[in-house]
Amino acid sequence: MTTPSSPTAPPKREPIPSHIWPIALVIVLGMIMSVLDTTIVNVALDDLSTELHASLEDIQWVVTGYMLSLAAVIPITGWAATRYSARKLYITSLVLFTLGSLLCGLAWSSGSLIAFRVLQGIGGGMLAPLGQMILVKAAGPRNLPRVMAMIGVPIILAPVFGPTLGGLLIEHAGWQWIFFINLPISFFAVIAALRLLPQDKGDPAAGRLDVIGLVLVATGLVGVTYGLAQSGGAGTLVDDSVIVPLAIGLALIAIFIVRSLRIARPLLDVRLFANKAFAAASVTTFCLGAALFGAMILMPLYFQTVRGEDAVATGLLLMPQGVGAAIAMGLSGRATERLGGGLTALIGGVITILATVPFVLIGGSTSYVLISIAMIFRGFGIGMSMMPSMTAAFSVLRRDQINHATPQLNVLQRVGGSIGTALLSVALESRLRDAGAGATPAAMADAFGETYVIVMVVTLVALVPTLMLTIIERRARRNHTLHEVPIEARLELEAEAA
């Protein structure tokens, strides 16, 4: 029997068992490729348009097709991992991603490239949720904060370094290598996965696939993602090309949720949101996804449109944010162990807001040194807020609920990022339009500063559920230290404390 400890005493820190590190390496490799490919292609669109003799409007589907396939495939991962083994499915996803990357590099037209990107997205979309499932179960509750910090490395750093790597490859090797770069990493990851990932068996008790649920949620997510993606080209959120697919997508998701509450074996167990801690952590994940990933489009555009930097220089100028995030990743696991995921995410959110103030005040000739310092602190805040909130979500679940929770958290993070990107893109374009076609660098910089005000507001909204999560965790710790309680008892403990 576990003896209750003082609510102020931190849990005893023990080294992570050696068998977890190889598993973490395999998972991080897969997630790096998946997340990297959401941004590395962005800097190549103009070259792809020229090389493949396609319009920019058509070639944009290279990005959109990948995003849509990611959105469609994530919901099925929980059921498939339970039914057929998470290990086998993860290796299959790696192979699909590798094959898609090879075919993308060999593409001969915009149509073939878009088709192969969809295949790549099907494999890439499953890598993140499956990797989290495997690592969370292997690590156990005591090591959860630190292993979640490992998972956060590719999630936070890949979008920062993706444009840099993409620009270098375009300039020195050719557009094909933004896809071929995945091949050696993928090959190593497949071999490592075969040798290092723990064996697990499928469970026939998972039952048949909820086909109706899959059609509803996958089509709904595709509609939402497509509608938000269209807002960039439309320059507004109220255009028919945005509203119609967005409304249809939201309606289908609403039907899916209602139906899932009424059947015995839904594709995703939405009843998990009845748990206050999981619900608060989920809302935090969604809001932070909108505030953090949405804002990642702003500084690259600032450096290129206001300061006239090329893609490679822009990527290098973005690196300080990655440095700050990397520092935070080394500390967030320890902070989560001592303070809890809610309070750690709250602190990270406050730091992010304070570090956003310099960007609200940014000018057309602001010193790059000052911008870099602000980016380091903002990256630190991002690193301290994103993964602790997800850690808190997992920490209040039973082991058998992880397969349902992981795809839901990934969907919330990605949809939040898509909404944030669409909102900020439209806001920035509107303000640049108001500045006029011949606007001075100072006027354009003001447009970016005004857009960063929205970033601050969204981040402030994200602080509300982190505060709620902090209160829930503190209540639970009055009687027990969360990290000393078996994961199967977490829900009962949280419910009793609440």
Secondary structure, 3 states (H helix, E strand, C coil): CCCCCCCCCCCCCCCCCCCHHHHHHHHHHHHHHHHHCCCCCHHHHHHHHHHCCCCHHHHCHHHHHHHHHHHHHHHHHHHHHHHHCHHHHHHHHHHHHHHHHHHHHCCCCHHHHHHHHHHHHHHHHHHHHHHHHHHHHHHHHHHHHHHHHHHHHHHHHHHHHHHHHHHHHHHHCCCCHHHHCHHHHHHHHHHHHHHHCCCCCCCHHHCCCCHHHHHHHHHHHHHHHHHHHHHHHHCCCCCHHHHHHHHHHHHHHHHHHHHHCCCCCCCCCHHHHHCHHHHHHHHHHHHHHHHHHHHCCHHHHHHHHHCCCCHHHHHHHHHHHHHHHHHHHHHHHHHHHHHCHHHHHHHHHHHHHHHHHHHHCCCCCCCHHHHHHHHHHHHHHHHHHHHHHHHHHHHCCCHHHHHHHHHHHHHHHHHHHHHHHHHHHHHHHHHHHHHCCCCCHHHHHHHHHHHHHHHHHHHHHHHHHHHHHHHHHHHHHCCCCHHHCCHHHHHHHHHHHC
